[in-house]
């Protein structure tokens, strides 16, 4: 019998895992620079949290959740996203002031698997709770945009829209329902069902794209406050030099949003209408989940989609240095030297046990080290031989110079 990954899931193995890790690390660092503190919430939560938070009639809740009963009969769900969990954690912690949280972790949706659409996928995100100010929307959009530029997606465009406040949405819903009702015979079965329950969801139904192309749009039905918020948002995007497109059809697939909604779309993804990330304002979510009346805005990016949009970049070497012990009596010296290098921040390894020099060089190449450092008889004079494994160049240097050499600091003639 042989075991494989479940359908729609992936192993993250070297060498790809190196790029994967560095992209994750870059997210933590950038989010921290913008003042977001790391948060981690459970991978499963009560089913009702997601049903209520994301909306009972959304595609994700109706069709894509991994629901299960635990041995105690509790209804639980593998998280399909992280926002509801973070807002739940915020409410539960009871510190109801301003809160800026950043996260990354796996999410689960039962989708038809394809590239960029997985059943287990990673999200990187932030949530900014406690302020209704448009500057918070702008900060969140800017953070995601900056990050995608840093990842190499230089031509990403932020699609933005406003879906208004709840009263605006009610008014808009009746206009939209009437419009859809008139065309019910051209709509899919799911869309017809949603005319009454959740007409906004018909707008992002892929099956009904052609029919709804001429439907009335939310921005034409905004109240005064939401319209002013949206104007300020557009002005702020221009001020910040963020490439954006006003997209009146963008409504997002989740019910908790009001006012600002946005998605990051690299041009290479435009045809499939796939976003590498998205988010928006959700001023009613905390109250909906039983918490205080606290506004919020946030975003989440899909790690799998970022990596496939970036394409394959030659990943950095796995190791800086592989130690080759030419003289087996010096094994414990070599191990002490490895400890010294590692303490100085050098990624360094050596084989376990006695092996021939040839076998150790083979291991150095297999392990994708940038250089081999040979420890032999010249060690007695404080020297090692360093071989650049890309160019094959060899030189002898004092053992004390290996660290600056690895780090690219010029030592006596440089590298
Ligand atoms: P979302 O648009 O459903 O929003 O997901 C955010 C991102 O997660 C997507 O743009 C995509 O990159 C990635 N993603 C979603 N589903 C999959 C999948 N099956 N396979 C691979 N990647 C996927 C949210 O989840 C909201 N919680 C975002 C948010 C945060 N809104 C406010 N705060």
Boltz pocket constraint, residues with backbone or C-beta under 6 A from the ligand:
constraints:
  - pocket:
      binder: B
      contacts: [[A, 80], [A, 81], [A, 82], [A, 83], [A, 84], [A, 109], [A, 111], [A, 116], [A, 117], [A, 118], [A, 119], [A, 120], [A, 121], [A, 122], [A, 123], [A, 125], [A, 126], [A, 127], [A, 253], [A, 275], [A, 276], [A, 277], [A, 278], [A, 279], [A, 280], [A, 281], [A, 297], [A, 298], [A, 299], [A, 300], [A, 301], [A, 302], [A, 303], [A, 304], [A, 305]]
      max_distance: 6.0
